[in-house]
């Protein structure tokens, strides 16, 4: 007597539907730093805006702003 699952196709589930690749639901996607945002942060900081207000423009948190744009935030505009 053969087991029932011995002839099952490994590419289908128990109901015969094709197996789909699993989506990766873990965590938030990483922030994408861009040249346009770098220039924007430099311009806004040169204009005297605070870190909290600057973070709103590229749509990130203040911590994320400091992490990705630390050089731009500390540059001196002459």
C-alpha positions in Angstrom: 0.0 0.0 0.0 1.4 3.4 -1.1 1.2 6.5 1.1 -1.3 9.0 -0.3 1.3 11.8 -0.5 3.9 9.9 -2.5 2.6 11.0 -5.9 2.0 14.6 -4.8 3.8 17.2 -6.9 6.2 19.2 -4.7 5.2 22.4 -6.6 1.6 22.3 -5.4 -0.1 22.5 -2.0 -2.5 19.9 -0.6 -5.4 21.2 -2.6 -3.4 21.1 -5.9 -2.9 24.9 -6.1 0.5 26.1 -7.2 2.9 27.2 -4.5 3.7 30.9 -4.5 6.9 32.4 -3.2 6.5 33.8 0.3 6.6 37.5 0.7 9.0 38.9 3.3 6.8 40.7 5.8 9.6 41.3 8.3 10.3 44.8 9.3 10.2 48.1 7.6 12.1 48.7 4.4 15.4 50.7 4.7 15.3 54.4 4.1 16.6 55.3 0.6 19.1 58.3 0.7 19.2 60.3 -2.5 21.3 63.1 -3.9 18.2 65.3 -4.2 17.4 64.9 -0.5 21.1 65.5 0.4 21.0 68.9 -1.4 17.6 69.7 0.2 18.9 69.0 3.7 22.0 71.2 3.1 19.8 74.0 1.8 17.3 73.8 4.7 20.0 73.5 7.3 21.8 76.5 5.8 18.5 78.4 6.0 18.5 77.8 9.8 15.8 75.1 10.1 15.9 72.7 13.0 16.4 69.0 12.6 12.8 68.3 13.5 11.4 70.5 10.8 14.0 69.3 8.2 13.0 65.7 8.8 9.4 66.4 7.8 10.5 67.4 4.2 12.1 64.1 3.1 9.5 62.2 5.1 11.6 60.5 7.8 12.1 60.6 11.5 14.6 62.9 13.2 16.7 60.0 14.2 16.8 58.7 10.6 17.7 62.2 9.4 20.7 62.3 11.8 21.7 58.8 10.8 21.7 59.3 7.0 22.5 63.0 6.7 24.9 63.7 9.6 27.5 65.3 7.2 24.9 67.5 5.6 23.6 68.7 8.9 27.0 69.7 10.2 28.3 71.4 7.1 28.9 75.2 7.2 27.4 77.2 4.4 29.5 80.2 3.5 
